[in-house]
Amino acid sequence: MWLMRGTPLLVQIVFLYTALAAGGIFRFEDIDLFGLVIPGNIQAAIIALGLNEGAYMAEIIRAGIGAVDKGQYEAGRSLGMTFAKLMRRIILPQAFRVIVPPLGNEFNVMLKNTTLVSVIGVQELLLSTQMVTSATFRVFELYLVVAIYFLLLTTLWGFFQRWLEARFGQSDRPSSPPPAATRMFGRSTLKLLRER
């Protein structure tokens, strides 16, 4: 995991596809999967992106589970829950509230990082745009379209992420003012403000 988080994604992509083959360790060959041919460069891109993002997402999930108070574990154990039941019923629902925002941001980063696979010849949006601009010389217009496309995708994902955060974070909203506000303004002042 530290290897994936400690090296740039571009280096990982190039290393997986080029350096392993040059060293005679492994060469990505085209494979036929149920009649669909998957080129070697796409396989390398999927593996590199998957390993890189998996390392970051595993750390986010680990931190989210670690953010749940230890008393929750003890309470579940005292009720005789198995570890699996404890995780499913108590820990993961609480951790999910903490995990959703950074996991959503990491998905957003992965979406934009897909442009890096063009360096190993995977024809994705950026490489296709480069090929069209070399033929038409309409650089500004085409890259503007690419930028708008990614902006649209990340905006749509942002709406979905906010919906998820609102959906799973409902119990985090206090029904009464937080203790700090009560100490600062006093109960009578807060009651008057609520009545207005």
Residue pairs with C-beta under 8 A, 6 or more apart in sequence:
1 55
1 58
1 59
4 12
4 51
4 52
4 54
4 55
4 56
5 55
5 56
5 59
9 48
9 49
9 52
9 113
9 116
10 116
10 119
12 48
12 51
12 52
13 44
13 45
13 48
13 49
13 116
13 117
13 119
13 120
14 119
14 120
16 28
16 44
16 47
16 48
17 28
17 40
17 41
17 44
17 45
17 48
17 120
18 120
20 26
20 27
21 27
21 28
27 40
28 40
28 41
28 43
28 44
29 40
30 37
30 38
30 39
30 40
31 37
31 38
31 43
32 38
39 122
41 117
41 120
41 121
41 122
42 122
44 120
45 117
45 120
45 122
48 117
49 110
49 113
49 114
49 117
52 113
53 106
53 110
53 113
56 106
57 103
57 106
60 99
60 102
60 103
60 106
61 95
61 99
61 103
63 98
63 102
64 95
64 96
64 98
64 99
64 102
65 91
65 92
65 95
67 95
67 98
68 90
68 91
68 94
68 95
68 98
72 90
72 91
72 94
73 86
73 90
73 91
75 90
76 85
76 86
76 89
76 90
76 91
77 86
81 89
81 90
96 168
97 168
97 169
97 171
97 172
100 161
100 164
100 165
100 168
100 169
101 161
101 165
104 157
104 158
104 160
104 161
104 164
104 165
105 161
107 157
108 154
108 157
108 158
108 161
111 150
111 153
111 154
111 157
112 150
112 154
114 124
115 124
115 125
115 126
117 124
118 124
118 126
118 127
118 130
121 127
123 131
125 146
125 149
126 146
129 142
129 143
129 145
129 146
132 138
132 142
133 139
133 142
133 143
136 142
177 190
181 190
182 190
185 193
